Amino acid sequence: MQAVEESVEVQRKEWMRSEQHALESVKKEGVEIIIPDKQPFIDAVQSVYDIYKEDDELYSLIERIRAADPALKVEERLSK
């Protein structure tokens, strides 16, 4: 199990490095990267999440997924 956990961590770091390189390459070529404001979408689907509040196990999983927000990392890297 330790090997799996370590390989996941390495793979994620390598993916982020590859993604960063790709973003830098396209920006260098003049491509405009547009990151939309996600809040209107988040607000629009809130009622769907609320349906699952009664199911503690499922709602806990939903909250963990929502907290992960990998897109935030992309936005942070783009602002550099």
PLY file of the C-alpha trace (Angstrom):
ply
format ascii 1.0
element vertex 80
property float x
property float y
property float z
element edge 79
property int vertex1
property int vertex2
end_header
0.00 0.00 0.00
2.89 2.36 0.72
4.17 1.95 -2.85
0.75 2.93 -4.19
0.59 6.03 -2.03
4.10 7.08 -2.99
3.49 6.50 -6.70
0.29 8.55 -6.59
2.18 11.44 -5.04
4.96 11.23 -7.65
2.46 10.98 -10.51
0.55 14.05 -9.30
3.74 16.10 -9.03
4.86 15.02 -12.50
1.42 15.82 -13.93
1.48 19.29 -12.37
4.97 19.90 -13.76
3.86 18.75 -17.22
0.73 20.90 -17.04
2.75 23.93 -15.97
5.17 23.43 -18.85
2.29 23.15 -21.33
0.65 26.32 -19.98
3.92 28.24 -20.16
4.47 27.05 -23.72
1.08 28.15 -25.00
1.27 31.48 -23.14
4.70 32.08 -24.70
3.10 31.57 -28.12
0.54 34.25 -27.35
-2.43 32.10 -26.38
-4.71 33.88 -23.93
-5.70 31.60 -21.07
-9.14 32.43 -19.71
-10.18 31.03 -16.36
-13.91 31.55 -15.84
-15.47 32.71 -12.60
-16.71 29.42 -11.12
-18.89 30.96 -8.43
-22.04 31.32 -10.59
-21.78 27.62 -11.46
-21.17 26.65 -7.84
-24.21 28.65 -6.77
-26.37 27.16 -9.53
-25.75 23.55 -8.45
-25.88 24.05 -4.69
-29.43 22.68 -4.52
-28.18 19.41 -6.04
-25.64 19.04 -3.22
-28.29 19.87 -0.65
-30.28 16.80 -1.74
-27.53 14.59 -0.32
-27.17 16.29 3.07
-29.29 13.58 4.69
-26.79 10.88 3.66
-23.79 11.53 5.91
-21.43 9.16 4.11
-22.22 10.43 0.62
-22.31 14.08 1.65
-18.94 13.68 3.38
-17.50 12.34 0.12
-19.02 15.25 -1.83
-17.46 17.73 0.60
-14.04 16.07 0.27
-14.24 16.27 -3.51
-15.34 19.90 -3.43
-12.52 20.80 -1.04
-9.89 19.30 -3.36
-10.45 21.89 -6.16
-7.48 21.09 -8.42
-8.45 23.98 -10.70
-7.35 26.39 -8.00
-3.79 25.18 -8.41
-3.92 25.94 -12.13
-5.21 29.46 -11.43
-2.43 30.05 -8.92
0.21 28.90 -11.39
-1.21 31.04 -14.18
-0.99 34.17 -12.05
2.80 33.80 -11.73
0 1
1 2
2 3
3 4
4 5
5 6
6 7
7 8
8 9
9 10
10 11
11 12
12 13
13 14
14 15
15 16
16 17
17 18
18 19
19 20
20 21
21 22
22 23
23 24
24 25
25 26
26 27
27 28
28 29
29 30
30 31
31 32
32 33
33 34
34 35
35 36
36 37
37 38
38 39
39 40
40 41
41 42
42 43
43 44
44 45
45 46
46 47
47 48
48 49
49 50
50 51
51 52
52 53
53 54
54 55
55 56
56 57
57 58
58 59
59 60
60 61
61 62
62 63
63 64
64 65
65 66
66 67
67 68
68 69
69 70
70 71
71 72
72 73
73 74
74 75
75 76
76 77
77 78
78 79
